[in-house]
Amino acid sequence: MEPCELIRLKPDKTEALLKGYLPYLVGALAGMLIAILLSSLLMLTGTPQLILFALLPVVGGAVVERVVQRRSGNS
C-alpha cells in the first residue's frame, strides 16, 4: 500500500467533512467582511485593526456554526 493511499479519503467522506466546515467558513467570511467594513469606516490602523481582523472572523465563524447546529438539532 502506498503512503498516498493511507491519507486519501473516500469522496462521500470528503463531502461530509467539507459540509461540516461550511457554516464556519461562511461565518468567518462574514466576519472578515465586517472587519474590513469597520476598519475602513473607523479608519483603524495598527494594533486595533490587527485585533479586529483576528477576532471578528473567528467569532463570526463560531456564531454561524452554533446557529446552524441549533437549527439542525445537533446541539
Secondary structure, DSSP 8 states (H G I E B T S, - for coil): --HHHHH---HHHHHHHHHHHHHHHHHHHHHHHHHHHHHHHHT--SHHHHHHHHHHHHHHHHHHHHHHHHHHT--
